Amino acid sequence: MADLLKVTDIVVGIASQLSTKDYLSFRQVNKEVYHEHLSETNDARIWSSKLKELGLHETENEEKNTIAHPNAANIFGEITTFTLQSSKTVYSQYYKQFQIFVEKLYRSELNGFFPAQYSDPFSQACILNSLVKYIPAETKDFSQCRKAAENLGVLKGLFVNTAIKEMDLAYESEEFDAVADFVVVLSKCNEENVAADIFKSRNEFATEVELPSSVFDLTSNELDILQFQVTLSQISNFFNSKIELADRIFGESYPVTLGYIENIIANNLTEYFGSQLNSSLDGSLAPIESMPLIYKSLHKEVVEKLVSSRNVGPRLKDMFTELFDLYLEPKILSYLDICVQKFGIKVEQMFSNFQKENSLKEQQQNAQIYKSLRDKTSNQQLIDEKNKFLTSFTKIFKISNNAKTEEEEQLQMAYNLNVMNLSLNNIQVLVSLELCYKVVQSCKNCIEDMRTFLRIRNIEGVVKVKCQEIFKILIACLSKDHFKPGFDKAIAVLEQYDPNKMKTLQVELESMDSQVEPLIKFTELINTGDIVLQMISIFYKNELVQMNIVDKNQDFLNDVVQAEKNFETMVDDYVANGLNVGINKLMDEVLFVFGTLQLPDDFNPDPKTLAGKEIKPSKAAVKNVQLLSNHCFLLTGATDKGTIDIYQQEIGERFFNEIVKNIKKNLISSDGAIFLICDLNYYYDFIANTLKQKNITPFFAGLKTVGQLYLVSGSDSKELGKMICDLGRFQGVFRQEEIYELVQRRTDWVKVRRDVEKVMYGLGVSDCTIM
């Protein structure tokens, strides 16, 4: 053993494992140990290592490492550093303060553990907390250390329990400053969680707040605004009072408020509002549909009215919102699903009701027509007067005479006629602008409600998808449930309408209506469709693009855009089909005018009456131009310019063809040519100066020149033949065969034919001019 004490490292190693009392004794073993092995430097290192175990830091600077009146409660806060030279002095101060407590713990003397100078709970908590660090650093004997630590644990437990009881009594008497003092004591003992739990147990939401059993009106199943306002006021007052109380008790030292708020939201408010949103006496979806209003009101009346909190910090409202969003998220997602589902059902029902109401109204009108006609047929004189009038419709309505009396046949024909007229008048209401507006507005309201939840980052993508689904439902229902049946029926009515047969009813041709009624009505339908398309376009830009529901930079990839474009294409196709049918009917009307008003002597007048015949457009020309004038501009303001141009050009081209056909049906004399030219000039003037469609003006310029074929005298047949060869004269509109066919309508064709054909087929190439 003596030899071991001669080795410095061994001696220092032994010394570092000893308590202060044993170390001091060990230094006195002999002079060699004292003077050589545990000299000033090594001695300082031994004390330095003990201080480091206590958590102090060694520095190079000479500092004042003593305090005037050190005590066990404050020494760890007052002395935190040391130098190697002052290490022994510094440790001696810790030793003097705590060793007396350690000795009591060794001896299990727990009663009267604290001297009178440490009677306040905070000082006692500081000492207990400090002993946790001091005992391992000072006590090197394992058994002694364990015994001291165990007794310290017992003592600390007793102390904490006493503090908790005192804190609870202070809560009971609402001495909140005292409660705050005990929070500090418990925090010093690392028992902050206990203090937080006590706060929660003493401030239970269910105990202090009695919310109404329902915030919905039990009769209407709608949100009771007044009741809900009272509810929110109770919640707001509760939170604000507890935030202020938490600040008073915990201050900024221990964050308890946010956890407390989350506990109330998770265990009280989520359950309450969940049950409210699920409640429904009749199984309707009314409560869950109130989700946006409830959510907005919670933010306005609770979140925005939260008082500031030192315990939480400046982000209290944001954190509160995040917690609320988190726990309400399942209900919000459920609302979004239900919203999409119910919107689809609602819109389909609106259109279905419209169809049913229209059908019922039509049935009632038809029944009224039948009743009115039946009443009239009781007057036999009336039947006789109308007999001839109605009989002319036998072919139109294909009435079977096998099993009906003459009276019943006449009644049925009159009924069919009136029903057709009614259908024609109802074309413009087959698509309801008012109903479309209501549906679009309903979609807008629905999307606005759903956008309430875009602020929740976690479900932002879901909200956008659901808003897009709503828009697609709108488009789909407008298309299949309203526009398609409406336009299908409108076009069917147009196709059934026969203006030629209808006009045979007119006793006087002068009294004919100069408008084809179905086309007028269909134009109103086009105007309605165009307005709806504009509404949809504006809605898409304002409600989806501007609100970032759809990315405008990638919207061409989105099926929402495709749905809108498909709808536009469908409407355009219906418009094109309907206009085509309408133009067919208009041309039928033109043909009817030519067939009834274009008299044989218009272009082949009797020489005896020629002198008194005024040179002006024929009645047929005036009537047809009037027809075109009334119909070519129907689409102005109802649709885009491109569609209007196509529509007008189609009418112009087909009118041109009807004029050519009309010329071929009439005989034209040299004397009558001036009257034909007058008509052709009249047509040209309308096309060039009123319609102003440059693409078809050359057709009518060519027609004007055709009139000259009849003006040339029969004695100048060779000149006539040259005119036929000169195709450039006719603006390139007609082939030579067509000109030849037209010239045959001359009254003197038999006389001039040989000379004309000789010129046409006998001239050299140089004699003919082909442009």
Steps between C-alpha positions, in 0.01 A plus 500: 500500500786730585647445157173595331498831679827585334333522157340842438237382252380231736484742791308759295267228372421387855451857616250581224271220624478627857251726675626832631551372854681185384711694251624739766593203721673328208725801442627461854618141453865607466713789389569349159129476417436847631801682351576304185192320371218725621685827479336829407445419133361151547302613800341775293414246230321280755280793610453610141365159400246515784382842388464380145281215626281766658468665159733796550737615225870564531629832363846662457391830643536596860144565617333560828374151575362567842182681603436696812224285639483171315223258586389163381206650311690741281859381476456306174363812339762730646821302450520341156869522407841453660871511426743220575654707776165577667349153460558394863353821639196479274431135579532569872208743471280232341619251762406730786149556360403143407700258709272549799204389289691201366589389853131510594415293193769244597338475841143509363423808707219638285293671768610859545720458198510869413636761744279793586675726249362280220137499602358621167403228247701653216829491697425143604431404136829659398691303766335170406577563134861593581552190714417286196821636344707528815464147639662314203783753486578480873405150605730242340396208714235315296289382790507837671420676172206268430363539851524879483340506158216271610428712806518811285240345266273426795543849633443658160183294452365616833593855413331488156184349646488772763552766232221350290260504796589857580460594135160331488387687810612825341292411188205428725520842661584667164831627636656484156818686593568224753420244232757670276758472782441126532531463121849645533572259786381198302689618191814516713436138590454417131132431561360748246274235354336455838432873518353489148279203585371677809419805288304285254313314773410826673377662175288239329288625211212261563478610863501874437313530169153365429445513124149468352395151399454621143590809302254397229132585487325171562209592270688635198825310562688820416766669708350711778713811457409654836559176689826444314617853581441433870694174472798666334495778759520241779792324330683827436458623859619165636818493293589862567453462875723190503766660281520791743504262799777290344703814442454599864595157633765379257616820335763424235680238706309190400286462181170360620236705315536347154481143630203596711323657200568193288354278772179707507472499119567127471287375789223758524443721198568240231259261666239771549506638147529150362177400671334823386595442137376142517165588656199488272150399596390429143824351371571804281844644436415846635738504802815396310418760234543765769867410529635810317288735712601321818866508399495870409311589816746308717783701351320830525347460844762284673839504328504867404386600850771307684695718742879511474696236690846533652499128562451412131650800327396707195383199290214403732225561242687317226567203725143497623380496137737218408370291790138570414561414135677180596216367715220623273667361187298173489174695518620745236593217263160343562335835424691530170388153389139568598507841335603353165246220530210725596579764238473236229167379638372856541586611146360185342180554698474864391525405134269203548239723664532745211437223247202371700353848540538571129349164410209556737448852370504369144247230587275758666526733200427215261202398711376858496542512123302181460227620736475832323476332161251246630282782629515674164405189306166503681411784266441322169513825310854557618593149390360567152692825472826337601444174314682605186772665703576188703458246223805643321710362785406139446831419342703692757367317799427168328157469654340159454140512388431134565361524851419864551204712422553811293450712810768312694739524206459874484542528876819291493647702214426827676646362820822388327535838333467689826738263681760559230459876530533470878820296462641764266425775750661302783836442329670791675409372848641151449824627657432726797747782555353563844545136600856490360582812700362342816703185442821694431436715807445188707832363371670829584362496854604139546858565382524814713399296805754231417773760445461586868729206569776589251682662792561154647826404335465130575182466293550785252545256211185309594296820513616601151413158358153511656439851362600374156260207538218743580572697183510182290163395645362842404620458141382139476150579630463810281599287204306175542206613714415836345670605178486161329126434556419867432689529172396152387136597537553839340666349193228236479236774493696686233519188287124435532410853397393525132465866399389421145198302616434744782486791254232329293268594783536868420204631309691804383866467409564861591419422862773237540722537801842603374683310776545127543388475862701188600828656391417813700431286806811290446707817483372590844612157614845565349517828686419321825769240428757769427423682824535175696835428332618848596382442857695175514812665356486788750428258782800285404736798492373668815424202724759245390796670332521821703446307823778254407263204492640434154855589398461737205843401373399134479125523452526352152597174667205508736185297434300795636601702194424205275152471651435870432628472142289189436195692620581792269549260209167332570317834506678611180397176328139546606506859381646393166244220459211721601606783273540257213145376554383861537672602179334203328164630617591852393590373155171310491337835569703666225399221264139545603521873427649435157235241434209722600603861444730470199239533224556374141475850353755652742782434250285430192247785495221536250616757242159663524550583871873567481465875462319532831722260691718670765864395510550389859585179692234234481282410795689174535835682512376748758346227716810281490737786579268589785519137618879502486523840663288378790701182549861573406549725802323286758830381647643849551580524868400139557830337408852568374580673171651186347173310540302797368720523189464129428124521553458803271728359231310169502170683460650713220642203309179302526291801406723538195422141400128557545516810278678301231236226526228764480650648183506155343129459577396822326488616140676830443438722201720779377240745620478324838879484550504847647266382775717195571807726514308727738444198732861387468627850582265503798649174624854624442435822686376306805799264502768762430370798695276359774638157576856605409635148464790539259543126448163461329473840330668367180217244463243776476725716282509205261120475517466866398695419185278199429212744447679635195457160330135585461542867413687432178270515200422176315634662182845516660531129573870490415573754770298283738719201413812702572358602837451136592865430413622794708490334844698785657194716445320295766766540775606138455186393686345291223633228273425530127249214529311693767492816291376298206226353717395845620492657154251235392235681711482772231159504340665509157743219573367285217581778254845591627620155606662406169698822468602492866625143486679570175687781669566292812631194321617646169723784609875460522676496829610857452141613474408376850606665820525275802591660831 
